[in-house]
Amino acid sequence: MASARRVLDMETLNIGSIVNCTCEVPNYYENHEEIAVKYMKVEIDDNAYQDISKHFDATFEFISNSIENEGKAVLVHCQAGISRSSTIVIAYLMRKLDISLKDGK
């Protein structure tokens, strides 16, 4: 039942793409029969030494394509939702809205 509810939630939220910012979490919906989503796997270790910025261009293009060309929402996740996925989303919004880190505070 939980799996069916998650599929319904994905459809209700119009999620067409998922950015998985982990090395350790599989792409759960990647060949799912009931929902078609595009995946981008960005293997980022959960430690302070990772250079997440090297993934910005590719993830920004993937997110923009889903939103602007396909009219779909994008789910960006990591294991805990604390640093990796939030960094990708914040950086995307800063670039998209032309906001500096200082202005975004």
QUIFEN-V483799 format. One record per backbone hydrogen bond with DSSP energy under -0.5 kcal/mol. NH is the residue of the N-H (numbers start at 0). CO is the residue of the C=O. If there is no record, write none. Layout:
{{NH & CO} {NH & CO}}
This chain:
{{4 & 0} {5 & 1} {6 & 2} {7 & 3} {8 & 4} {9 & 5} {10 & 6} {11 & 7} {12 & 8} {13 & 10} {14 & 9} {15 & 13} {15 & 72} {16 & 72} {17 & 37} {18 & 74} {19 & 17} {19 & 39} {20 & 18} {20 & 76} {25 & 23} {27 & 25} {29 & 26} {31 & 28} {36 & 34} {37 & 15} {39 & 17} {41 & 19} {41 & 39} {42 & 40} {43 & 41} {46 & 44} {49 & 46} {51 & 49} {53 & 50} {54 & 51} {55 & 52} {58 & 54} {59 & 55} {60 & 56} {61 & 57} {62 & 58} {63 & 59} {64 & 60} {65 & 61} {66 & 62} {67 & 63} {68 & 63} {68 & 64} {69 & 64} {70 & 66} {71 & 65} {72 & 13} {74 & 16} {75 & 73} {76 & 18} {76 & 74} {86 & 82} {87 & 83} {88 & 84} {89 & 85} {90 & 86} {91 & 87} {92 & 88} {93 & 89} {94 & 90} {95 & 91} {96 & 92} {97 & 94} {98 & 93} {103 & 99} {104 & 100} {104 & 101}}
